[in-house]
Amino acid sequence: MNLTKKGFLGFLVFSLLLMFVSPSTPYASAASAGINLNVKSAIMVEASTGKILYKMNENEALPPASMTKMMTELLVLEAIKSGTKKWEDKVKTSEYGYFMGRYGGSRVYLGMGEERTIKELYEAMAIYSANDATVMLAETLAGTEENFVKMMNQKAQEIGMQGTHFVTSSGFPAEELGEFAPSDTSEHVMSAKDAAILAREIITKFPEALQISSIPKKWFREGESGQVKMDNWNWMLPELVYGYEGVDGLKTGHTDAAGYCFTGTAERNGIRIITVIMGAGSEAERFGETRKLMDYGFSNFKMMSMLPKGQTIDGFEQAEVKKGKELSVEAVPEKEVVLPVRVGDENNYKPVVKFNEVMAPVEKGQAIGKVNVEYTGQDGFEFLRPTDEQAAQINMVANQEVEKASWIRLFFRAINSFIAGIFGGIVDTISGWF
């Protein structure tokens, strides 16, 4: 074998090796991003679109501690919205609630038979992470915590949380629940990605939840015997010790198994981000690592209007119309397309339009296709879920009416097309002779 052949074979082997060791995903930059976090897993997403801006071990299922309560919050909020429960509904404390009021970590010391409203219990859970309030909400919605946990796991599947399994409503260690320990002895886990999905569900569908999660302190049983001062465990609220501008949620968590966890959210300059860190080593570290993420997010990304509502897109101004008086119709985006964009990367996006087969008559505002804004640079982004990516596709709609053509118009149009087709064929044939 000569040197030329040996060199070619060596190059071929090297190229094949590169194919196997190179990252298989186009989203590597979102994973590295130059941030060094001392946590087990983390993720950062833009809230309105679900686009991932940073990720690290985001699919690893880990103990979430009290971040579990975000699911309890979501189910309570849904019950209130549907009308099956009201904020003013009274809840009588059961033996389980009383047990948690004595031994359940963060708690508001619910007394046996004590009655409190759903609103009071929700605030105790969302602000103070009260475990006794949480289990009473679970029992109120489902009769027993066991039934409620089934609802939690079902909802997790519905919204695309693939790395989650709940065992309790609060995230309190099941082995410490004594006679109230669940029969399910499997692991209670949630991934950072799933925590972001859950937080986004709350923020986008129930933004009013942030009005409660942003309360720095509140009294439980205010003015009554046994009042409890509830200091918010989210110390990144602007008024508290690790205050950060724009932070208004969402949920902390800590157990020996989970370490220190935090699902945070903040809004600045028109962009809202959600951050999740799991497995930090201390109270201060979970907020410090979150600050790193938020600093990176707000410094490097901004929301940008890509396509204005109701304005034509260059190259996609018209859609073909079949059997219409006119042969085409002006097409425009149904609504404005706004996306998170890396600063300095604004020109690496292009609209991609796919029109449907449009048949007359056409009404103004009728959906006639889809438009998606694709990233053309080297470092792409992914979405939390396929449904979020699908939601990023916006309808293209007709900007005018097109009436159906009469049969006589269609007849002569067909004759013209036929003659044009014959003439074109003759020209092609003659051209072929030369």
Helices and strands as residue ranges (DSSP letters): H 3-21, H 28-32, E 41-46, E 52-56, G 65-68, H 69-82, E 90-92, H 95-103, E 115-117, H 118-128, H 131-142, H 145-158, G 174-176, G 178-180, H 192-205, H 209-213, E 217-220, E 228-231, E 247-255, E 259-268, E 271-280, H 283-300, E 301-307, E 318-322, E 328-333, E 337-342, E 349-355, E 358-359, E 367-375, H 386-391, E 394-398, H 407-433
